Amino acid sequence: MKIEVKAQDLLAFEGDTLIVNLFEGVERPDGATGAVDQALGGSITAAIRRKEFKGKLHERLLLHTTEPRSVTRVLVIGLGKQEECTLDRVRSASAEAMRHLRGVGAKTVGSIVHGAGIGGLQADQAACAVTEGALLGLYRFDKYQKPDDNGQKNIRTLTLLERDSAKIAAMREGVRRGRILAEAVSFARDLVNEPANTLTPSEMAARAKKMASGSGLTVKVLERADMKRLGMGALLGVAQGSHEPPKFIEVSYKGRKGKGVGPRLGLVGKGLTFDSGGISIKPSEGMEAMKGDMAGGATVLAAIKGIAELKLPVDVTAIVPATENLPSGTAQRPGDIVRAMNGKTIEVINTDAEGRLILADALCYACDKGLTHLVDVATLTGACVIALGSVRTGAFTNDAELMRQVKQASEAANEKIWELPMDEEYGEQIKSDCADMKNIGGRKAGPITGAKLLAHFVGKTPWVHLDIAGTAQTEKEYGYQVKGATGAMVRTLIYLAMGFGEAAKG
């Protein structure tokens, strides 16, 4: 979909549909919505008076014009209470409006920049949010479905209309930034939604290479022999049950361009392209969702894609250990002991606690590369879903300052996180009688003991672990989230890199 910005009066727009908005509790629209209301003979005011429309968040009022005009429809989208207007509400309202209009067959849409008027939001940020919401709200994964009439419904253009020509340049920059952010999230969603028979570790590596082509990114893929040479016994232990070869994907972006030594941000993502649980096999019900156990890997690949396209002045490396976890005659067994790249040994109590094993070697590799700050993203524990549901991502750290930066980035993206403790006592649960540690610590504090194991492989490097088990997918459509993969934490990581870039310039 093409998105453009024009210095134009709303009433002069030539297309089939126009979007305006209203805050909750407003009885008589003013501003641009008021002008449209007047042109429609007071239809919006009449709907408010009849209590057909109150302006609540996501509430919609679709009006059809009754005389020859440049548009045939006007959609009024509710923004909720004015004092609660935020960029995320703008994203969400934009998504709901565009999805509704796609359903009625709209093709060329003009829109107010929600929140940029009396909402008090900066024009560029509001334009960015409208763009993100529109693109993410219209996202769908239908490549394996036979096209039907509904599948043919696509909005071709969205034109953001602004009378003040002084704001146009900033708004166009906002649209550019919003498109990059939304397309990065959509890239992650596409990977997570792919079936595992298509998205094998080899295919994930191939898509990383294709993504990097022409974008200023460099890709390195380690094969099984390379992993064995480096001593990645934890990763190889998980991989040994599948005939699909594991791939260790490394994507690098050099944004500092010879500006001397600076921070090097490492993004590490769990890449289990399918997780059956291995010998400790999962229940069959719901196992199809385990094609998405590589969501952490998809997140970091998508984030570095966005970082490169935004040309941020920071050096970033994304690392994805990619494999399958399957039962077979060669599969890892409960009771096996594996040795990670840093020499530490792990007793495998449960082969379904495999994500922490492949991340152990990936984090060791990141430290050996000299990356100065690490963030790993993983659908690590079902226990995190029990603890936080699908609202917040679990967060763990060994460094308060890096956690502060991650929290700040998550607030900018409105991707909610919640920090859980890392007290020393939790480490007692993963002590082993025959190895340096064991890979699970029992039912108590499952997300924390998983994080405590990972902490053994980062040394003193500042590190944050993000457990997206509950936020990587959603079962319902709401705002700019659609059923299936969410792309959670992609925008947070991009905003984190923005913060690193700003600090480097300062």
C-alpha positions in Angstrom: 0.0 0.0 0.0 1.3 3.4 -0.9 1.2 6.0 1.8 1.7 9.7 1.0 1.4 13.1 2.6 -0.3 16.0 0.9 -0.8 19.7 1.9 -4.5 19.7 1.1 -7.9 20.6 2.7 -9.8 17.5 3.7 -12.8 18.5 1.7 -10.8 18.7 -1.5 -9.6 15.1 -1.3 -10.4 13.0 -4.3 -10.8 9.3 -3.4 -13.5 6.9 -2.4 -13.2 7.2 1.4 -12.2 9.8 4.0 -11.3 9.1 7.7 -11.9 11.7 10.4 -11.9 11.2 14.2 -13.6 12.2 17.4 -12.7 12.1 21.0 -15.1 10.6 23.5 -17.7 13.0 25.0 -17.5 15.6 22.2 -21.1 16.6 21.4 -20.4 18.9 18.5 -17.3 18.2 16.3 -15.0 21.1 15.4 -11.8 21.5 13.4 -11.5 19.2 10.4 -14.1 16.7 11.7 -16.4 19.7 12.2 -15.9 20.9 8.6 -16.7 17.4 7.3 -19.8 17.2 9.5 -21.0 20.5 8.1 -20.4 19.4 4.6 -22.5 16.3 5.4 -25.4 18.4 6.7 -24.6 17.6 10.4 -24.8 13.8 10.0 -22.0 13.3 12.6 -23.6 15.6 15.1 -27.0 13.9 14.5 -25.4 10.5 15.2 -23.9 11.8 18.4 -27.2 13.3 19.5 -29.0 10.0 18.8 -26.3 8.2 20.9 -25.3 6.1 17.9 -21.7 7.2 18.2 -19.8 8.3 21.4 -16.2 8.5 20.2 -15.0 5.6 22.4 -11.7 4.1 21.3 -12.1 2.0 18.1 -15.8 2.9 17.8 -16.7 3.4 14.1 -19.4 5.4 12.3 -19.5 4.9 8.5 -21.5 7.5 6.6 -22.3 7.5 2.9 -22.5 10.7 0.9 -25.9 11.3 -0.8 -25.0 13.8 -3.4 -22.1 14.0 -5.9 -18.9 14.5 -3.9 -15.3 13.7 -4.3 -15.7 10.8 -1.8 -18.5 8.3 -1.4 -17.8 7.3 2.3 -16.7 9.0 5.5 -15.5 6.9 8.4 -15.4 8.5 11.9 -13.1 6.6 14.2 -13.3 7.0 18.0 -10.1 8.0 19.8 -11.3 7.6 23.3 -10.8 10.3 25.9 -8.7 13.3 24.8 -6.6 13.3 28.0 -5.7 9.7 27.3 -4.6 10.3 23.7 -1.2 8.5 23.1 0.8 7.5 20.1 -0.2 3.9 20.7 -3.9 4.8 20.7 -3.3 6.5 17.3 -1.6 3.3 16.0 -4.5 1.2 17.3 -7.3 3.5 15.9 -5.6 3.8 12.6 -5.4 0.0 12.3 -9.1 -0.5 13.2 -10.1 2.2 10.7 -8.1 0.8 7.8 -9.1 -2.8 8.5 -12.8 -1.8 8.5 -12.4 0.1 5.3 -10.7 -2.8 3.6 -13.7 -4.9 4.5 -16.1 -2.6 2.7 -13.9 -2.5 -0.4 -12.3 1.0 -0.1 -9.3 1.5 -2.4 -8.2 5.1 -2.1 -8.4 6.6 1.4 -7.6 10.0 2.7 -7.2 10.6 6.5 -6.6 13.1 9.2 -3.3 12.6 11.0 -4.9 11.4 14.3 -3.6 13.1 17.4 -1.7 15.8 15.6 -4.3 18.5 16.2 -6.0 19.0 19.6 -4.6 15.6 20.6 -1.3 17.5 21.2 1.0 14.9 19.6 4.0 16.0 17.4 3.1 15.9 13.7 6.0 13.6 12.7 5.3 11.1 15.6 1.6 11.1 14.8 2.2 10.4 11.1 4.6 7.6 12.1 2.0 6.1 14.4 -0.8 6.3 11.8 1.5 4.6 9.2 2.5 1.8 11.6 -1.1 1.2 12.6 -2.3 1.2 9.0 0.3 -1.3 7.7 0.2 -3.6 10.8 -3.5 -3.6 11.0 -3.8 -4.6 7.4 -1.2 -7.4 7.7 -2.4 -10.8 6.8 -0.6 -14.1 6.2 -2.6 -15.8 3.4 0.1 -17.1 1.0 -1.2 -20.7 1.4 -4.9 -19.9 0.9 -6.8 -19.9 -2.3 -7.7 -16.3 -3.3 -11.3 -15.4 -2.9 -13.4 -12.3 -3.1 -12.3 -11.1 0.4 -8.7 -11.8 -0.5 -8.9 -9.4 -3.4 -9.9 -6.5 -1.2 -6.9 -4.3 -0.8 -6.5 -0.6 -0.1 -4.2 0.8 -2.7 -3.3 4.3 -1.3 -3.6 6.1 2.0 -3.1 9.9 1.8 -2.4 11.8 5.0 -3.9 15.3 4.7 -2.6 18.4 6.4 -3.5 22.0 5.7 -0.3 23.4 7.3 2.4 23.1 4.7 5.0 23.8 7.4 4.4 20.3 8.8 4.6 18.3 5.6 8.3 17.6 5.6 8.3 16.3 9.2 5.2 14.2 8.5 6.8 12.6 5.4 9.8 11.7 7.6 7.4 10.2 10.1 5.7 8.1 7.4 9.1 6.9 6.2 10.1 5.9 9.7 6.7 4.3 10.4 6.9 2.2 7.2 10.3 0.9 8.1 9.1 -0.1 11.6 6.0 -1.7 10.4 7.7 -3.6 7.6 10.3 -4.9 10.1 7.5 -6.2 12.4 5.7 -7.8 9.3 9.0 -9.5 8.4 9.1 -11.1 11.8 5.4 -12.0 11.6 5.9 -13.7 8.2 8.7 -15.9 9.6 6.8 -16.9 12.7 3.6 -17.7 10.7 5.5 -19.9 8.2 4.9 -23.7 8.7 7.9 -25.6 9.9 8.1 -27.8 6.8 8.9 -24.6 4.9 10.9 -22.6 7.4 13.6 -25.1 8.2 16.9 -23.9 9.8 18.4 -23.8 6.2 15.5 -21.7 5.0 15.8 -19.3 7.9 19.4 -18.8 7.0 18.5 -18.3 3.4 15.9 -15.6 4.3 18.5 -13.9 6.5 20.8 -13.7 3.4 18.0 -12.4 1.2 17.0 -9.8 3.8 20.6 -8.6 4.0 21.1 -8.2 0.3 21.7 -4.6 -0.7 20.9 -3.3 2.8 24.4 -2.8 4.2 24.2 -6.0 6.3 26.7 -8.8 6.2 25.7 -12.4 6.9 27.8 -15.3 8.1 26.3 -18.8 8.6 28.1 -21.5 10.6 27.5 -25.1 9.7 27.5 -28.2 12.0 31.2 -28.7 11.6 31.9 -25.1 12.5 29.8 -25.4 15.6 31.6 -28.6 16.6 35.0 -26.9 16.1 33.9 -24.0 18.4 32.7 -26.4 21.1 29.0 -25.7 20.8 28.0 -28.9 22.5 24.8 -27.5 24.0 23.4 -26.4 20.6 24.5 -29.6 18.9 22.9 -31.7 21.6 19.5 -30.2 20.8 20.2 -30.5 17.0 21.2 -34.2 17.0 17.6 -35.5 16.9 16.7 -33.9 13.5 17.9 -34.8 10.0 17.6 -31.0 9.2 21.1 -29.5 9.7 21.4 -26.7 12.3 22.4 -23.3 11.2 24.1 -20.6 13.3 23.2 -17.2 11.7 25.1 -14.1 12.3 24.0 -10.8 10.7 26.2 -7.6 11.3 25.5 -3.9 10.8 28.2 -1.3 11.0 26.5 2.0 11.6 29.3 4.0 13.3 31.3 4.3 10.0 34.8 4.6 11.5 33.9 6.8 14.4 36.2 5.1 16.8 35.5 2.5 19.5 31.9 2.5 20.8 29.3 0.2 22.2 28.5 -2.9 20.1 25.0 -4.1 20.6 24.3 -7.9 20.4 20.8 -9.2 19.7 20.5 -13.0 20.3 17.3 -14.8 19.3 16.1 -18.4 19.9 15.7 -20.1 16.6 13.8 -23.4 17.2 12.0 -23.8 13.9 10.0 -26.6 15.4 10.0 -27.8 19.0 8.3 -31.1 19.7 10.0 -31.3 23.1 12.3 -34.1 21.9 12.3 -37.3 23.9 10.4 -35.3 26.7 7.7 -34.9 24.1 5.0 -32.3 24.4 1.3 -33.1 24.5 -0.1 -33.4 20.9 -2.8 -30.8 21.5 -1.6 -27.4 20.5 1.8 -28.7 19.3 1.2 -27.1 15.9 1.9 -23.7 17.5 5.5 -24.8 18.1 6.4 -23.8 14.6 6.6 -20.4 16.2 9.3 -21.3 18.7 11.8 -19.4 16.5 10.0 -16.1 17.3 13.0 -14.7 19.2 15.2 -15.4 16.1 12.7 -13.7 13.9 12.6 -10.7 16.2 16.3 -10.1 16.1 16.6 -10.5 12.4 13.7 -8.1 11.8 15.1 -5.6 14.3 18.5 -5.5 12.5 16.7 -5.1 9.2 14.9 -2.0 10.6 18.1 -0.7 12.2 19.9 -0.9 8.9 17.1 0.7 6.9 17.0 3.6 9.4 20.8 3.9 9.0 21.2 4.3 12.8 24.7 5.3 13.9 25.4 2.2 16.0 27.1 -1.2 15.5 24.7 -4.1 15.9 25.1 -7.9 15.5 22.1 -10.3 15.4 22.8 -13.9 16.3 20.3 -16.8 15.7 21.1 -20.4 16.6 18.6 -22.3 14.4 17.6 -25.9 14.7 14.7 -28.3 15.3 14.1 -30.3 18.5 12.7 -33.7 17.5 12.7 -37.2 19.0 14.5 -39.9 17.1 17.0 -42.7 17.6 19.8 -40.1 17.6 18.0 -37.5 19.8 19.3 -36.1 23.1 18.2 -38.1 26.1 17.2 -37.0 29.6 20.3 -37.5 31.7 22.7 -36.5 29.0 25.4 -34.0 29.9 26.5 -31.4 27.3 29.4 -29.0 27.3 28.8 -25.4 26.2 31.3 -23.3 24.3 32.7 -21.7 27.5 33.4 -25.2 28.9 30.5 -25.2 31.4 28.5 -28.5 31.6 24.8 -28.8 31.7 22.8 -31.9 32.8 19.8 -32.4 30.6 16.9 -33.2 32.9 14.2 -32.4 30.4 14.8 -32.2 26.6 11.9 -29.8 26.3 14.0 -27.1 28.1 16.1 -26.8 24.9 15.9 -23.1 24.2 18.3 -22.2 27.0 20.8 -24.8 25.7 21.0 -23.3 22.2 21.1 -19.8 23.7 23.9 -20.8 26.0 26.3 -21.3 23.1 24.9 -18.3 21.2 25.6 -16.0 24.2 29.1 -17.4 24.6 29.7 -16.7 20.9 28.4 -13.1 21.3 30.7 -12.5 24.3 33.7 -13.9 22.3 32.9 -11.5 19.5 33.4 -8.6 21.9 29.8 -7.4 21.8 29.5 -5.0 24.7 25.8 -5.2 25.5 23.5 -8.2 25.0 19.8 -8.6 24.7 18.4 -12.1 24.0 14.8 -12.7 23.0 13.2 -16.1 23.3 9.9 -18.0 23.7 11.7 -19.6 26.6 9.1 -20.7 29.2 5.5 -21.6 29.4 5.7 -20.5 33.0 6.2 -17.0 31.8 2.8 -17.2 30.1 1.3 -18.3 33.4 3.0 -15.5 35.3 2.3 -12.6 32.9 -0.2 -13.8 30.4 -0.1 -12.2 26.9 0.1 -8.6 28.1 3.8 -8.2 29.2 7.1 -9.7 28.2 9.2 -11.0 31.0 12.5 -9.2 31.5 15.6 -10.3 33.4 19.0 -8.7 33.8 22.5 -8.5 35.4 22.8 -4.8 34.7 20.4 -2.1 35.9 21.5 0.5 33.4 20.9 -1.7 30.4 17.5 -2.7 31.8 16.7 1.0 32.2 17.5 1.5 28.5 15.4 -1.5 27.4 12.5 -0.3 29.5 12.7 3.2 28.0 12.7 1.6 24.5 9.7 -0.6 25.3 7.8 2.4 26.5 8.5 4.3 23.3 7.3 1.2 21.3 4.4 0.6 23.8 5.5 -3.0 24.1 5.0 -3.7 27.8 7.7 -5.6 29.8 7.9 -6.6 33.4 11.2 -7.1 35.2 11.4 -10.2 37.3 14.0 -10.8 40.1 17.4 -12.6 39.7 18.2 -13.2 43.3 21.1 -15.5 44.0 19.0 -18.0 45.8 17.1 -19.0 42.6 20.4 -20.4 41.3 20.1 -23.2 43.9 17.3 -24.7 41.9 19.5 -25.5 38.9 22.4 -27.0 40.8 23.3 -30.5 39.5 24.9 -33.4 41.3 27.0 -34.4 38.3 27.4 -31.2 36.1 27.9 -27.5 36.6 24.2 -27.0 36.3 21.0 -28.7 35.2 18.7 -27.4 32.5 15.5 -27.1 34.6 14.9 -26.2 38.2 11.4 -27.6 38.9 8.0 -26.0 38.8 8.8 -23.1 41.1 9.9 -19.8 39.4 10.4 -21.4 36.0 11.0 -18.1 34.1 13.6 -17.1 36.6 15.5 -20.3 36.7 15.6 -20.3 32.9 17.2 -16.8 33.1 19.6 -17.9 35.8 21.0 -20.6 33.5 21.5 -18.1 30.7 23.3 -15.8 33.1 26.1 -18.4 33.4 27.0 -17.7 29.7 27.3 -13.9 29.6 30.0 -13.4 32.2 30.1 -9.7 33.2 28.7 -8.4 29.9 25.6 -6.2 30.5 22.7 -8.4 29.5 18.9 -8.4 29.3 16.8 -11.6 28.7 13.3 -11.1 27.2 10.9 -14.0 27.5 8.3 -13.5 24.8 6.5 -16.9 25.3 3.2 -15.1 26.1 3.5 -12.1 23.7 4.9 -13.6 20.5 1.4 -14.7 19.3 -2.2 -13.6 19.9 -5.4 -15.5 19.5 -7.6 -12.5 18.7 -7.6 -9.3 16.5 -7.3 -6.0 18.3 -5.9 -2.7 17.1 -2.7 -3.3 15.1 -2.4 -6.9 16.3 -3.9 -9.5 14.1 -4.4 -13.2 14.9 -1.2 -15.2 14.8 2.3 -13.8 15.2 2.7 -10.3 16.7 6.3 -9.4 16.0 6.6 -8.5 19.7 9.8 -6.7 20.7 10.9 -5.8 17.2 10.2 -2.2 17.7 11.6 -2.2 21.2 14.9 -3.4 19.9 14.9 -0.8 17.2 14.2 1.9 19.7 16.9 0.5 21.9 19.4 0.9 19.0 18.1 4.4 18.4 19.0 5.2 22.0 22.5 3.7 21.6 22.9 5.8 18.5 21.8 9.0 20.2 24.2 8.3 23.1 27.0 7.8 20.6 26.3 11.1 18.9 26.2 12.9 22.3 
